[in-house]
Amino acid sequence: MVEKLLLNLTRAMKAGTPSERKIAKYLIEHLDELPFETAQTLAAKLSLSPMTVGRFLRSLGYRQFSDIRADLRHAEEAAGADQPATAEGGERHSNPFSQLLSQQIQAIQTAFDMTTQSIWRVAMNEIATAGDVFLATSPESLDAGRHFYGRLLESRGRIHYLGSDSAAYVALWDFDPAQALLVIMDCGGSLSPLQRLSAMARKSGYRTLLITTRFYEWGPESVDLSLAMPQAQNGGQGLLQLVSLLEFTLCALSTGADDAGRTRARNIAALKRSLRS
């Protein structure tokens, strides 16, 4: 839940209203203080109305501040369950929850920094304008890949999910290379199938875009475009960096959608509401 909260806050900082960006920025910068906040105290600090803060909390999926406090308390207990209370010599460890939040915020910040680079704008244009977009992932990225695939369908049509099944890769060759883009998501695990797929696709004239957290294992000749995340100091943050980057990608595609894309998003939202009811 903490990861989802941080991603939603970061998304609000990028694409929200001025008030939403103001609230999101404060929450991210003062996560350690949230257990002591209320909608009223936060509104007073930011010169906003409690109603505005309340609406923003509901947009994050929380009814009130106490729900955030409950999630943060649960995350702190989980993070500290296996941590000793004191270090050798009697010195106390720093708050493990603060360490966890710091790592997560750093992972999201790394992804956000990527969106300021020129290669990011080129990659977004490729995804938005390609006739057909194919998505292939490593086995370790399957869950993130399926989520990315489903959300991409909300932004544009003609998205094809190849997963990590080499038999499904054959579907790519049924499409015109001049109109197709192959997006490869790599976040650990067996690398050779994706590298072979990329090599064969490029040899056949397909454009390739790599999204990876281990750029050091892909040579510059492996793909046409690469959104490569720096290796995380904490090895466990690679997937969060990848998910953060994907969320920024979806945000950018949604913001840049034309009239047809916005109509598509409205229709899909109506379908979701209908299915839930």
HUDA-V837480 format. One record per residue. N is the residue number from 0. RES is the residue in three letters. SS is DSSP state (a for helix, b for strand, c for the rest). PSI is psi in whole degrees, -180 to 180 (NA if undefined). OMEGA is omega in degrees with one decimal (none if undefined). Layout:
# HUDA-V837480
{{N	RES	SS	PSI	OMEGA} {N	RES	SS	PSI	OMEGA}}
This chain:
# HUDA-V837480
{{0	MET	c	-35	179.6} {1	VAL	a	-42	178.6} {2	GLU	a	-43	-180.0} {3	LYS	a	-41	178.1} {4	LEU	a	-47	-178.5} {5	LEU	a	-40	178.8} {6	LEU	a	-42	179.3} {7	ASN	a	-39	178.6} {8	LEU	a	-42	180.0} {9	THR	a	-39	177.3} {10	ARG	a	-40	178.8} {11	ALA	a	-37	178.1} {12	MET	a	-30	-176.3} {13	LYS	a	-38	-170.0} {14	ALA	a	6	-177.0} {15	GLY	c	177	174.4} {16	THR	c	167	177.7} {17	PRO	a	-41	179.2} {18	SER	a	-41	179.4} {19	GLU	a	-41	178.1} {20	ARG	a	-37	179.5} {21	LYS	a	-45	179.5} {22	ILE	a	-46	-177.5} {23	ALA	a	-44	179.6} {24	LYS	a	-44	-179.3} {25	TYR	a	-44	-177.7} {26	LEU	a	-42	-179.9} {27	ILE	a	-40	-176.8} {28	GLU	a	-12	-176.2} {29	HIS	c	39	-177.6} {30	LEU	a	-37	-178.9} {31	ASP	a	-22	-177.1} {32	GLU	a	-8	-175.1} {33	LEU	a	-35	178.6} {34	PRO	a	-15	-177.5} {35	PHE	a	3	-177.0} {36	GLU	c	159	167.9} {37	THR	c	169	178.0} {38	ALA	a	-36	-178.2} {39	GLN	a	-45	-179.1} {40	THR	a	-39	179.2} {41	LEU	a	-43	179.2} {42	ALA	a	-41	-179.6} {43	ALA	a	-41	-179.4} {44	LYS	a	-33	-174.7} {45	LEU	a	4	-178.8} {46	SER	c	43	177.1} {47	LEU	c	169	177.0} {48	SER	c	147	175.4} {49	PRO	a	-31	179.0} {50	MET	a	-40	178.1} {51	THR	a	-43	177.7} {52	VAL	a	-42	179.6} {53	GLY	a	-43	177.9} {54	ARG	a	-41	-179.8} {55	PHE	a	-42	178.2} {56	LEU	a	-41	179.5} {57	ARG	a	-33	177.4} {58	SER	a	-24	177.1} {59	LEU	c	-6	-179.8} {60	GLY	c	14	180.0} {61	TYR	c	139	177.3} {62	ARG	c	-34	-177.0} {63	GLN	c	173	-176.0} {64	PHE	a	-31	-179.0} {65	SER	a	-28	177.5} {66	ASP	a	-39	175.8} {67	ILE	a	-43	-179.8} {68	ARG	a	-38	179.2} {69	ALA	a	-42	178.8} {70	ASP	a	-44	-179.8} {71	LEU	a	-39	178.7} {72	ARG	a	-40	178.0} {73	HIS	a	-42	179.4} {74	ALA	a	-39	179.5} {75	GLU	a	-42	179.3} {76	GLU	a	-40	179.4} {77	ALA	a	-41	-178.7} {78	ALA	a	-32	-174.9} {79	GLY	a	1	-174.1} {80	ALA	c	-38	-176.4} {81	ASP	c	14	-177.8} {82	GLN	c	132	174.9} {83	PRO	c	151	-175.7} {84	ALA	c	-33	-177.2} {85	THR	b	155	176.6} {86	ALA	c	173	178.8} {87	GLU	c	134	-177.8} {88	GLY	c	1	175.0} {89	GLY	c	0	-180.0} {90	GLU	c	139	-179.9} {91	ARG	b	143	171.4} {92	HIS	c	154	170.3} {93	SER	c	157	-177.1} {94	ASN	c	119	-178.6} {95	PRO	a	-31	177.6} {96	PHE	a	-41	177.6} {97	SER	a	-39	177.8} {98	GLN	a	-44	-179.9} {99	LEU	a	-47	180.0} {100	LEU	a	-41	179.5} {101	SER	a	-43	178.8} {102	GLN	a	-43	-178.3} {103	GLN	a	-42	178.6} {104	ILE	a	-39	178.8} {105	GLN	a	-40	178.6} {106	ALA	a	-43	179.6} {107	ILE	a	-40	179.0} {108	GLN	a	-38	178.1} {109	THR	a	-44	178.1} {110	ALA	a	-41	-179.7} {111	PHE	a	-40	178.6} {112	ASP	a	-33	179.0} {113	MET	a	-33	-175.7} {114	THR	c	-9	178.3} {115	THR	c	-4	-176.2} {116	GLN	c	151	-178.3} {117	SER	a	-33	179.9} {118	ILE	a	-30	177.9} {119	TRP	a	-47	-178.9} {120	ARG	a	-38	177.4} {121	VAL	a	-44	-179.0} {122	ALA	a	-42	179.3} {123	MET	a	-39	178.5} {124	ASN	a	-39	178.1} {125	GLU	a	-47	-179.3} {126	ILE	a	-39	-176.1} {127	ALA	a	-32	-170.5} {128	THR	a	-13	-179.7} {129	ALA	c	145	178.4} {130	GLY	c	-45	177.2} {131	ASP	b	139	178.3} {132	VAL	b	126	178.2} {133	PHE	b	140	-177.6} {134	LEU	b	122	176.0} {135	ALA	b	142	-176.9} {136	THR	b	162	169.7} {137	SER	c	158	-179.6} {138	PRO	a	-35	-178.1} {139	GLU	a	-15	-177.1} {140	SER	a	13	-172.8} {141	LEU	a	-47	-178.2} {142	ASP	a	-46	177.7} {143	ALA	a	-37	179.9} {144	GLY	a	-44	178.5} {145	ARG	a	-41	178.2} {146	HIS	a	-46	-179.8} {147	PHE	a	-43	179.3} {148	TYR	a	-48	-179.5} {149	GLY	a	-41	-179.6} {150	ARG	a	-34	176.4} {151	LEU	a	-35	179.0} {152	LEU	a	-25	177.0} {153	GLU	a	-25	-176.0} {154	SER	a	-33	-176.5} {155	ARG	c	164	178.7} {156	GLY	c	-179	175.4} {157	ARG	c	50	172.7} {158	ILE	b	134	-176.5} {159	HIS	b	126	-177.8} {160	TYR	b	118	179.5} {161	LEU	b	-14	-179.0} {162	GLY	b	-142	177.9} {163	SER	c	20	-177.4} {164	ASP	c	115	-176.6} {165	SER	c	-28	178.7} {166	ALA	c	-35	-179.8} {167	ALA	a	-21	-179.6} {168	TYR	a	-26	-177.1} {169	VAL	a	-30	-177.1} {170	ALA	a	-29	-178.8} {171	LEU	a	-37	-173.5} {172	TRP	a	0	174.2} {173	ASP	a	-3	-174.4} {174	PHE	c	154	-178.0} {175	ASP	c	121	180.0} {176	PRO	a	-32	-177.4} {177	ALA	a	-18	-176.2} {178	GLN	a	2	-172.5} {179	ALA	b	149	175.1} {180	LEU	b	130	176.0} {181	LEU	b	118	177.1} {182	VAL	b	123	-178.4} {183	ILE	b	122	176.7} {184	MET	b	119	-178.5} {185	ASP	b	121	177.6} {186	CYS	c	56	177.0} {187	GLY	c	176	179.7} {188	GLY	c	-160	-177.5} {189	SER	c	123	-173.7} {190	LEU	c	-32	-169.8} {191	SER	a	-39	179.5} {192	PRO	a	-42	179.7} {193	LEU	a	-38	178.8} {194	GLN	a	-41	178.4} {195	ARG	a	-41	178.1} {196	LEU	a	-45	-179.6} {197	SER	a	-44	-178.9} {198	ALA	a	-44	-179.3} {199	MET	a	-39	-179.7} {200	ALA	a	-44	-179.7} {201	ARG	a	-38	178.8} {202	LYS	a	-30	-179.5} {203	SER	c	0	175.1} {204	GLY	c	9	179.2} {205	TYR	c	144	172.7} {206	ARG	b	141	-177.9} {207	THR	b	137	176.6} {208	LEU	b	124	-179.0} {209	LEU	b	131	171.2} {210	ILE	b	113	-170.6} {211	THR	b	154	173.5} {212	THR	c	5	177.7} {213	ARG	c	64	-176.6} {214	PHE	a	-25	-175.3} {215	TYR	a	-12	179.1} {216	GLU	a	2	176.4} {217	TRP	c	126	177.6} {218	GLY	c	161	-179.6} {219	PRO	c	-21	-180.0} {220	GLU	c	1	-174.1} {221	SER	c	-35	-176.1} {222	VAL	c	169	178.0} {223	ASP	c	-41	179.9} {224	LEU	b	145	-178.7} {225	SER	b	123	168.9} {226	LEU	b	93	-172.1} {227	ALA	b	121	178.4} {228	MET	c	139	175.4} {229	PRO	c	148	178.0} {230	GLN	c	128	-178.0} {231	ALA	c	142	175.9} {232	GLN	c	-39	173.6} {233	ASN	c	114	-173.9} {234	GLY	a	-20	-177.1} {235	GLY	a	-3	-174.5} {236	GLN	a	-2	-176.7} {237	GLY	a	-45	-178.2} {238	LEU	a	-38	178.3} {239	LEU	a	-39	175.7} {240	GLN	a	-44	-179.0} {241	LEU	a	-48	-179.6} {242	VAL	a	-41	178.7} {243	SER	a	-45	-179.7} {244	LEU	a	-39	178.7} {245	LEU	a	-39	178.7} {246	GLU	a	-41	176.3} {247	PHE	a	-38	177.8} {248	THR	a	-49	-179.5} {249	LEU	a	-39	178.8} {250	CYS	a	-45	-178.7} {251	ALA	a	-42	-179.7} {252	LEU	a	-39	179.0} {253	SER	a	-42	-179.6} {254	THR	a	-36	-177.2} {255	GLY	c	9	-176.6} {256	ALA	c	145	175.7} {257	ASP	c	-173	-177.6} {258	ASP	a	-40	179.5} {259	ALA	a	-39	179.3} {260	GLY	a	-40	179.2} {261	ARG	a	-38	176.3} {262	THR	a	-40	178.1} {263	ARG	a	-45	-179.5} {264	ALA	a	-41	178.7} {265	ARG	a	-41	180.0} {266	ASN	a	-41	179.6} {267	ILE	a	-39	177.5} {268	ALA	a	-41	177.9} {269	ALA	a	-39	178.0} {270	LEU	a	-43	179.0} {271	LYS	a	-45	179.1} {272	ARG	a	-41	179.8} {273	SER	a	-42	-178.9} {274	LEU	a	-37	179.8} {275	ARG	a	-33	-178.5} {276	SER	c	NA	none}}
